[in-house]
Amino acid sequence: MIGWTTCETREDALRLARGLVEAKLAACAQISGPLTSVYRWDGRIEAAEEYRLTVKFPARAEPSIRAWLETHHPYEVPQWVAVTATAVSEKYLNWAEGDST
């Protein structure tokens, strides 16, 4: 699977990425940004600079990653969107499943 969250700072994104990999929940986490997010919060339209954290992991780890992010993410309502990868090279899948368990 592949999942995404965003953070206000690169340092927060790096802390989350390292934590997920160290906890053996994710095989890999990549940080990109800065990017601009536009969203509604407390009835107002907001725009903020954020960093995207892309997480790659076996499907069995998704509930644990979601729970881990609820505890460790600095946002009150952290984004977590995960999708199933429909095509993955066999070598990469073997690595990801072996490295994140």
VMD Tcl script that builds the backbone (N, CA, C; Angstrom):
set m [mol new atoms 303]
animate dup $m
set s [atomselect $m all]
$s set {name element resname resid chain x y z} {
  {N N MET 1 A 0.848 -1.186 0.000}
  {CA C MET 1 A 0.000 0.000 0.000}
  {C C MET 1 A 0.882 1.233 0.000}
  {N N ILE 2 A 0.259 2.352 -0.332}
  {CA C ILE 2 A 0.912 3.654 -0.272}
  {C C ILE 2 A -0.024 4.580 0.489}
  {N N GLY 3 A 0.541 5.355 1.430}
  {CA C GLY 3 A -0.264 6.284 2.204}
  {C C GLY 3 A 0.397 7.644 2.261}
  {N N TRP 4 A -0.419 8.667 2.556}
  {CA C TRP 4 A 0.085 10.035 2.602}
  {C C TRP 4 A -0.401 10.743 3.847}
  {N N THR 5 A 0.465 11.592 4.354}
  {CA C THR 5 A 0.100 12.557 5.370}
  {C C THR 5 A 0.884 13.828 5.076}
  {N N THR 6 A 0.535 14.902 5.739}
  {CA C THR 6 A 1.261 16.155 5.570}
  {C C THR 6 A 1.644 16.692 6.941}
  {N N CYS 7 A 2.703 17.512 6.946}
  {CA C CYS 7 A 3.212 18.117 8.176}
  {C C CYS 7 A 3.556 19.572 7.913}
  {N N GLU 8 A 3.555 20.355 8.970}
  {CA C GLU 8 A 3.880 21.772 8.848}
  {C C GLU 8 A 5.352 22.005 8.550}
  {N N THR 9 A 6.227 21.148 9.093}
  {CA C THR 9 A 7.666 21.360 8.905}
  {C C THR 9 A 8.336 20.114 8.356}
  {N N ARG 10 A 9.462 20.326 7.706}
  {CA C ARG 10 A 10.267 19.212 7.210}
  {C C ARG 10 A 10.761 18.354 8.379}
  {N N GLU 11 A 11.076 19.004 9.482}
  {CA C GLU 11 A 11.558 18.281 10.666}
  {C C GLU 11 A 10.490 17.332 11.209}
  {N N ASP 12 A 9.224 17.788 11.261}
  {CA C ASP 12 A 8.144 16.896 11.698}
  {C C ASP 12 A 7.985 15.727 10.743}
  {N N ALA 13 A 8.055 15.994 9.436}
  {CA C ALA 13 A 7.926 14.920 8.446}
  {C C ALA 13 A 9.057 13.910 8.599}
  {N N LEU 14 A 10.280 14.399 8.821}
  {CA C LEU 14 A 11.425 13.505 8.997}
  {C C LEU 14 A 11.284 12.677 10.277}
  {N N ARG 15 A 10.807 13.295 11.343}
  {CA C ARG 15 A 10.600 12.576 12.611}
  {C C ARG 15 A 9.575 11.460 12.428}
  {N N LEU 16 A 8.469 11.760 11.744}
  {CA C LEU 16 A 7.453 10.731 11.497}
  {C C LEU 16 A 7.994 9.628 10.589}
  {N N ALA 17 A 8.709 9.999 9.536}
  {CA C ALA 17 A 9.272 9.014 8.607}
  {C C ALA 17 A 10.216 8.070 9.340}
  {N N ARG 18 A 11.132 8.635 10.101}
  {CA C ARG 18 A 12.080 7.804 10.853}
  {C C ARG 18 A 11.353 6.904 11.854}
  {N N GLY 19 A 10.371 7.458 12.531}
  {CA C GLY 19 A 9.630 6.680 13.517}
  {C C GLY 19 A 8.913 5.498 12.910}
  {N N LEU 20 A 8.266 5.710 11.764}
  {CA C LEU 20 A 7.551 4.614 11.103}
  {C C LEU 20 A 8.496 3.522 10.620}
  {N N VAL 21 A 9.637 3.923 10.072}
  {CA C VAL 21 A 10.606 2.930 9.589}
  {C C VAL 21 A 11.272 2.228 10.779}
  {N N GLU 22 A 11.655 2.980 11.805}
  {CA C GLU 22 A 12.273 2.364 12.984}
  {C C GLU 22 A 11.324 1.395 13.677}
  {N N ALA 23 A 10.022 1.710 13.689}
  {CA C ALA 23 A 9.033 0.825 14.303}
  {C C ALA 23 A 8.700 -0.371 13.419}
  {N N LYS 24 A 9.331 -0.438 12.251}
  {CA C LYS 24 A 9.111 -1.513 11.280}
  {C C LYS 24 A 7.674 -1.583 10.792}
  {N N LEU 25 A 7.025 -0.415 10.758}
  {CA C LEU 25 A 5.676 -0.335 10.202}
  {C C LEU 25 A 5.714 -0.041 8.711}
  {N N ALA 26 A 6.723 0.708 8.285}
  {CA C ALA 26 A 6.857 1.097 6.885}
  {C C ALA 26 A 8.196 0.632 6.344}
  {N N ALA 27 A 8.202 0.266 5.076}
  {CA C ALA 27 A 9.453 -0.106 4.417}
  {C C ALA 27 A 10.217 1.139 4.002}
  {N N CYS 28 A 9.483 2.195 3.661}
  {CA C CYS 28 A 10.086 3.405 3.116}
  {C C CYS 28 A 9.142 4.567 3.355}
  {N N ALA 29 A 9.713 5.730 3.592}
  {CA C ALA 29 A 8.919 6.952 3.682}
  {C C ALA 29 A 9.691 8.053 2.969}
  {N N GLN 30 A 9.003 8.792 2.120}
  {CA C GLN 30 A 9.641 9.854 1.346}
  {C C GLN 30 A 8.994 11.190 1.692}
  {N N ILE 31 A 9.824 12.219 1.759}
  {CA C ILE 31 A 9.362 13.566 2.080}
  {C C ILE 31 A 9.483 14.429 0.837}
  {N N SER 32 A 8.408 15.135 0.504}
  {CA C SER 32 A 8.454 16.075 -0.613}
  {C C SER 32 A 7.854 17.403 -0.170}
  {N N GLY 33 A 8.271 18.441 -0.840}
  {CA C GLY 33 A 7.748 19.761 -0.514}
  {C C GLY 33 A 8.880 20.762 -0.427}
  {N N PRO 34 A 8.548 21.954 -0.106}
  {CA C PRO 34 A 7.225 22.348 0.379}
  {C C PRO 34 A 6.183 22.400 -0.734}
  {N N LEU 35 A 4.941 22.250 -0.320}
  {CA C LEU 35 A 3.801 22.385 -1.197}
  {C C LEU 35 A 2.777 23.261 -0.494}
  {N N THR 36 A 1.811 23.743 -1.225}
  {CA C THR 36 A 0.778 24.586 -0.638}
  {C C THR 36 A -0.521 23.810 -0.542}
  {N N SER 37 A -1.094 23.773 0.647}
  {CA C SER 37 A -2.393 23.138 0.863}
  {C C SER 37 A -3.439 24.219 1.101}
  {N N VAL 38 A -4.601 24.065 0.485}
  {CA C VAL 38 A -5.732 24.951 0.698}
  {C C VAL 38 A -6.849 24.093 1.270}
  {N N TYR 39 A -7.420 24.522 2.398}
  {CA C TYR 39 A -8.389 23.693 3.108}
  {C C TYR 39 A -9.299 24.569 3.973}
  {N N ARG 40 A -10.377 23.972 4.444}
  {CA C ARG 40 A -11.301 24.660 5.335}
  {C C ARG 40 A -11.015 24.200 6.771}
  {N N TRP 41 A -10.868 25.170 7.684}
  {CA C TRP 41 A -10.632 24.862 9.098}
  {C C TRP 41 A -11.362 25.901 9.938}
  {N N ASP 42 A -12.175 25.448 10.868}
  {CA C ASP 42 A -12.963 26.343 11.729}
  {C C ASP 42 A -13.782 27.336 10.914}
  {N N GLY 43 A -14.359 26.870 9.789}
  {CA C GLY 43 A -15.227 27.690 8.981}
  {C C GLY 43 A -14.538 28.679 8.057}
  {N N ARG 44 A -13.202 28.663 8.034}
  {CA C ARG 44 A -12.451 29.591 7.175}
  {C C ARG 44 A -11.648 28.804 6.146}
  {N N ILE 45 A -11.411 29.440 4.997}
  {CA C ILE 45 A -10.523 28.868 3.996}
  {C C ILE 45 A -9.106 29.271 4.382}
  {N N GLU 46 A -8.234 28.285 4.513}
  {CA C GLU 46 A -6.846 28.506 4.911}
  {C C GLU 46 A -5.920 28.056 3.784}
  {N N ALA 47 A -4.724 28.589 3.771}
  {CA C ALA 47 A -3.657 28.135 2.877}
  {C C ALA 47 A -2.398 28.040 3.725}
  {N N ALA 48 A -1.679 26.933 3.574}
  {CA C ALA 48 A -0.490 26.729 4.390}
  {C C ALA 48 A 0.568 25.977 3.597}
  {N N GLU 49 A 1.810 26.257 3.907}
  {CA C GLU 49 A 2.923 25.503 3.344}
  {C C GLU 49 A 3.085 24.241 4.185}
  {N N GLU 50 A 3.196 23.101 3.506}
  {CA C GLU 50 A 3.335 21.819 4.192}
  {C C GLU 50 A 4.342 20.942 3.454}
  {N N TYR 51 A 4.672 19.827 4.104}
  {CA C TYR 51 A 5.525 18.795 3.526}
  {C C TYR 51 A 4.725 17.509 3.485}
  {N N ARG 52 A 4.803 16.811 2.348}
  {CA C ARG 52 A 4.076 15.560 2.179}
  {C C ARG 52 A 4.979 14.392 2.547}
  {N N LEU 53 A 4.439 13.496 3.329}
  {CA C LEU 53 A 5.125 12.264 3.683}
  {C C LEU 53 A 4.396 11.125 2.981}
  {N N THR 54 A 5.097 10.447 2.074}
  {CA C THR 54 A 4.562 9.296 1.352}
  {C C THR 54 A 5.139 8.051 2.007}
  {N N VAL 55 A 4.261 7.138 2.397}
  {CA C VAL 55 A 4.655 5.954 3.152}
  {C C VAL 55 A 4.315 4.710 2.342}
  {N N LYS 56 A 5.274 3.781 2.254}
  {CA C LYS 56 A 5.068 2.519 1.529}
  {C C LYS 56 A 5.140 1.380 2.539}
  {N N PHE 57 A 4.156 0.478 2.476}
  {CA C PHE 57 A 4.030 -0.522 3.533}
  {C C PHE 57 A 3.149 -1.685 3.084}
  {N N PRO 58 A 3.292 -2.857 3.722}
  {CA C PRO 58 A 2.394 -3.971 3.418}
  {C C PRO 58 A 1.006 -3.686 4.011}
  {N N ALA 59 A -0.024 -4.194 3.368}
  {CA C ALA 59 A -1.405 -3.920 3.773}
  {C C ALA 59 A -1.664 -4.259 5.238}
  {N N ARG 60 A -1.063 -5.302 5.735}
  {CA C ARG 60 A -1.309 -5.705 7.123}
  {C C ARG 60 A -0.879 -4.644 8.133}
  {N N ALA 61 A -0.001 -3.722 7.726}
  {CA C ALA 61 A 0.500 -2.697 8.643}
  {C C ALA 61 A -0.391 -1.458 8.704}
  {N N GLU 62 A -1.372 -1.339 7.810}
  {CA C GLU 62 A -2.153 -0.092 7.736}
  {C C GLU 62 A -2.834 0.283 9.053}
  {N N PRO 63 A -3.543 -0.616 9.734}
  {CA C PRO 63 A -4.177 -0.204 10.995}
  {C C PRO 63 A -3.160 0.265 12.043}
  {N N SER 64 A -2.012 -0.369 12.082}
  {CA C SER 64 A -0.973 0.026 13.039}
  {C C SER 64 A -0.377 1.382 12.695}
  {N N ILE 65 A -0.191 1.651 11.399}
  {CA C ILE 65 A 0.328 2.959 10.979}
  {C C ILE 65 A -0.674 4.046 11.336}
  {N N ARG 66 A -1.946 3.814 11.061}
  {CA C ARG 66 A -2.982 4.795 11.373}
  {C C ARG 66 A -2.985 5.106 12.872}
  {N N ALA 67 A -2.917 4.077 13.707}
  {CA C ALA 67 A -2.893 4.273 15.162}
  {C C ALA 67 A -1.617 4.995 15.592}
  {N N TRP 68 A -0.485 4.633 15.005}
  {CA C TRP 68 A 0.796 5.261 15.346}
  {C C TRP 68 A 0.750 6.752 15.018}
  {N N LEU 69 A 0.208 7.092 13.844}
  {CA C LEU 69 A 0.118 8.499 13.456}
  {C C LEU 69 A -0.811 9.277 14.387}
  {N N GLU 70 A -1.909 8.680 14.819}
  {CA C GLU 70 A -2.817 9.358 15.758}
  {C C GLU 70 A -2.083 9.753 17.036}
  {N N THR 71 A -1.130 8.953 17.440}
  {CA C THR 71 A -0.366 9.215 18.669}
  {C C THR 71 A 0.793 10.174 18.440}
  {N N HIS 72 A 1.485 10.077 17.303}
  {CA C HIS 72 A 2.744 10.793 17.089}
  {C C HIS 72 A 2.662 12.027 16.195}
  {N N HIS 73 A 1.585 12.174 15.444}
  {CA C HIS 73 A 1.468 13.299 14.509}
  {C C HIS 73 A 1.169 14.586 15.276}
  {N N PRO 74 A 1.812 15.690 14.915}
  {CA C PRO 74 A 1.580 16.938 15.649}
  {C C PRO 74 A 0.230 17.606 15.350}
  {N N TYR 75 A -0.466 17.228 14.276}
  {CA C TYR 75 A -1.736 17.865 13.934}
  {C C TYR 75 A -2.870 17.305 14.795}
  {N N GLU 76 A -3.828 18.150 15.078}
  {CA C GLU 76 A -5.029 17.731 15.806}
  {C C GLU 76 A -5.820 16.701 14.998}
  {N N VAL 77 A -5.899 16.935 13.684}
  {CA C VAL 77 A -6.583 16.012 12.764}
  {C C VAL 77 A -5.620 15.696 11.629}
  {N N PRO 78 A -4.753 14.699 11.829}
  {CA C PRO 78 A -3.778 14.403 10.771}
  {C C PRO 78 A -4.429 13.749 9.563}
  {N N GLN 79 A -3.951 14.156 8.401}
  {CA C GLN 79 A -4.379 13.496 7.167}
  {C C GLN 79 A -3.779 12.096 7.151}
  {N N TRP 80 A -4.572 11.110 6.798}
  {CA C TRP 80 A -4.064 9.781 6.480}
  {C C TRP 80 A -4.947 9.214 5.397}
  {N N VAL 81 A -4.395 9.074 4.213}
  {CA C VAL 81 A -5.084 8.497 3.068}
  {C C VAL 81 A -4.184 7.376 2.565}
  {N N ALA 82 A -4.741 6.182 2.436}
  {CA C ALA 82 A -3.952 5.039 1.977}
  {C C ALA 82 A -4.696 4.340 0.843}
  {N N VAL 83 A -3.942 3.876 -0.131}
  {CA C VAL 83 A -4.513 3.159 -1.270}
  {C C VAL 83 A -3.699 1.889 -1.524}
  {N N THR 84 A -4.346 0.946 -2.137}
  {CA C THR 84 A -3.674 -0.286 -2.518}
  {C C THR 84 A -2.959 -0.075 -3.849}
  {N N ALA 85 A -1.713 -0.468 -3.885}
  {CA C ALA 85 A -0.948 -0.414 -5.141}
  {C C ALA 85 A -1.351 -1.640 -5.959}
  {N N THR 86 A -1.837 -1.413 -7.153}
  {CA C THR 86 A -2.323 -2.530 -7.965}
  {C C THR 86 A -1.220 -3.194 -8.777}
  {N N ALA 87 A -0.111 -2.505 -8.967}
  {CA C ALA 87 A 1.008 -3.081 -9.705}
  {C C ALA 87 A 2.297 -2.709 -8.979}
  {N N VAL 88 A 3.001 -3.732 -8.527}
  {CA C VAL 88 A 4.260 -3.539 -7.797}
  {C C VAL 88 A 5.245 -4.573 -8.303}
  {N N SER 89 A 6.473 -4.140 -8.580}
  {CA C SER 89 A 7.459 -5.124 -9.033}
  {C C SER 89 A 7.692 -6.155 -7.931}
  {N N GLU 90 A 7.898 -7.388 -8.336}
  {CA C GLU 90 A 8.055 -8.483 -7.379}
  {C C GLU 90 A 9.253 -8.250 -6.456}
  {N N LYS 91 A 10.362 -7.793 -7.017}
  {CA C LYS 91 A 11.553 -7.548 -6.193}
  {C C LYS 91 A 11.294 -6.466 -5.146}
  {N N TYR 92 A 10.629 -5.386 -5.546}
  {CA C TYR 92 A 10.340 -4.306 -4.598}
  {C C TYR 92 A 9.372 -4.788 -3.522}
  {N N LEU 93 A 8.345 -5.524 -3.915}
  {CA C LEU 93 A 7.378 -6.042 -2.956}
  {C C LEU 93 A 8.050 -6.970 -1.951}
  {N N ASN 94 A 8.916 -7.857 -2.427}
  {CA C ASN 94 A 9.635 -8.753 -1.518}
  {C C ASN 94 A 10.485 -7.965 -0.534}
  {N N TRP 95 A 11.162 -6.932 -1.034}
  {CA C TRP 95 A 11.966 -6.085 -0.144}
  {C C TRP 95 A 11.084 -5.382 0.873}
  {N N ALA 96 A 10.000 -4.777 0.413}
  {CA C ALA 96 A 9.120 -3.999 1.302}
  {C C ALA 96 A 8.506 -4.891 2.378}
  {N N GLU 97 A 8.068 -6.055 2.005}
  {CA C GLU 97 A 7.447 -6.948 2.984}
  {C C GLU 97 A 8.477 -7.515 3.951}
  {N N GLY 98 A 9.678 -7.740 3.485}
  {CA C GLY 98 A 10.715 -8.281 4.372}
  {C C GLY 98 A 11.309 -7.247 5.292}
  {N N ASP 99 A 11.406 -6.003 4.817}
  {CA C ASP 99 A 12.047 -4.926 5.574}
  {C C ASP 99 A 11.123 -4.274 6.588}
  {N N SER 100 A 9.819 -4.436 6.448}
  {CA C SER 100 A 8.900 -3.698 7.318}
  {C C SER 100 A 8.178 -4.583 8.302}
  {N N THR 101 A 8.614 -5.822 8.421}
  {CA C THR 101 A 7.955 -6.719 9.370}
  {C C THR 101 A 8.856 -7.031 10.541}
}
mol reanalyze $m
mol bondsrecalc $m
mol representation Tube
mol addrep $m
